Amino acid sequence: MSRRLKTIGWGLSMAWAMDKRVLVFAMALVSALSVLPAVALIFNRASIAQISDFLAYGAGSFADVLPAIVAYGVLLAFIAISGRMNSEYLSALMENTYTFGMQGHLMDVVNRHDIITLMRRNVNEDFNYIMRRSMALNLMIACLVSMVGRAFSIVSLCVAAFALSPAVLLIVVIYVLVAFALSLRFSHGTRFSWPVFRKAEVKAQFLQSMPQESNVAKEIRLFGCAHEVVKGWERAYDVRMGLAIKRAAESEKRTFIASLAFYGFLAVALGFMVTSLVAHETAPATLLATFTLCTSLFTAVGPITRDLMNLDEAVFNIEQQNDLLDGFTDKPDNVQAGDAQAESAPTRACSSPVEDRRTPVFRAQDVTFSYTGERPDLDGVDLAIMPGEVVALVGENGSGKSTLAKVLLGTLPIDSGELEFRGVPYDELCEGTLSRNIGAFFQDFYLYHHSVAENIAYGCAELIDDRDAVMDAIEKGGATRIVERLPQGLDTTVRKRIDPEGVEFSGGERQLLGTSRAYMGDKDILIFDEPASMLDPLAELDQFARIRQRAQGRTAILISHRVGFARLADRIVVMDEGRVVETGTHKELLERDGLYARLFNDQAQFYMNTEKDADDTAHQSEDATAPQAAPAVAEEERGEL
């Protein structure tokens, strides 16, 4: 109970911070409108008494009675209209404020936080779930507003009941207490199921969405496992539906028993009033007013169970949101000031670095980092990259190359060590410093469901409307021919998920578009992480040669697990198990006969065979009788590959 009360308090504080005027207005309006039935009841009794006297005894005239009849009719019409305004106008007003407000708040918090926390806490699933439940705050506020309104209505009706008869008031109080106790009992019966319901719903939605992804659907058909996917979905869906049916059954059970309690209350109240009427202790108008009182009370008390059940659902979902946001406050002590992680802390002083040819662009000293907090993915990395230097970062899969690149880009916070950009520690950099100076291509890059022009321009968003800059980046990235054959050129939509006329690109085409994005803004630092992994070996060498040419005068880091390109760099940095184990030129590292030499020699034969096959095909197409290419390459030529 204390957890729920704390969650309700947190939700109210969020709503107050988003827009306290809507909250106060909703509470005041509903409270004011809720007393109208009691006012109508008192007015009804007086009007009926006046009409009864006129009809029975001819007291007064019809002109005297008519204003009471018209006024009562106007009051009933106003109550009906206010009910519609209460249910529709307030619902739309609060949804616009609190549903969209919570969505914006959740997205803002996640967007400002460091990526590693998102990865460590499996936030992708949690965030998707709570975003689908972003209306929970609005639902909670609506339930609380409704319950406050019902409380005012019940209290005002109790006052009206006392005006009718103290005995009627006693009967009303007993009915209200019994109905409230039953509501608490029925609503409590569904609370335990929400965590189970959520788990089943997440699993069912995941399995349901799998066949909608073209790549997944292709493999499902290929491997013939559609039946197993459907069975898994059915099991999860059965759990979800079973809980939903149970909740619906509890609601119907509540409605049935509440109806029985109401009819019992109605029978007792009217029985008492009929007895009083027969004994000439009350008037017919009081009997009719008592009947109206009973129906008004049922309208006020009946939905309490529904409100409690909806409130419990909303509170559970808000708990999930609160837990996620609380997790975001448990941040590592050493959080970098990278571009994707602007802090919610108070504004602090920052530094904008000045380019100095004697100061390293990047300097890492004893840098450690771990995705899981257990095994280090970077272990004591020491590295300095000077202005204008082109560095090849090589190593086997899992050696830490991509992780180091993301650390240098400021998207991952280091666990310990020192990290500087142009002499300024990362945690002192002004926001946006890295993105303004670095053009980057990620190994796990993404093409958005937007136009080709927008996808390229996102590399420097302030130039999104500059078509010349976009075309220049495309030319530098080697994607000109791809764009030229598109049906709508730069305005062609990428992928078909949103636009049926969109275009699906091959892996190699996607990489060329992705690398073009890195050239937007003509930045003086370039980082390319596996920019040619989807290309064949010869196209890969061509891609790296193009990048090397474009990097003239710039600082560049080229990353690949295939080492054939490394000779293009000024310096080669070799990584193994999160450490920098070798550094030097291509020739120096071959002479050292260490890890780089082993990797290069292991891969060299593959590159030579590929080049040989390409040469054979070219010669055969020119002259079918031309002699075959030499079957081997001298060892010194291998060293220059």
BELSUL-V912561 format. One record per helix or strand. SS is the DSSP state (2 for helix, 1 for strand). FROM is the first residue (numbers start at 1). TO is the last residue. If there is no record, write none. Layout:
SS|FROM|TO + SS|FROM|TO
This chain:
2|2|34 + 2|36|57 + 2|62|112 + 2|115|120 + 2|123|132 + 2|136|164 + 2|166|188 + 2|191|210 + 2|214|223 + 2|226|278 + 2|284|302 + 2|304|329 + 1|351|351 + 1|362|369 + 1|378|385 + 1|390|394 + 2|401|408 + 1|416|421 + 1|424|425 + 2|426|428 + 1|429|429 + 2|433|437 + 1|438|441 + 1|451|451 + 2|452|463 + 2|467|477 + 2|480|484 + 2|489|491 + 1|493|494 + 1|503|503 + 2|507|518 + 1|525|529 + 2|537|550 + 1|555|560 + 2|563|568 + 1|571|576 + 1|579|584 + 2|586|592 + 2|595|622 + 2|635|638
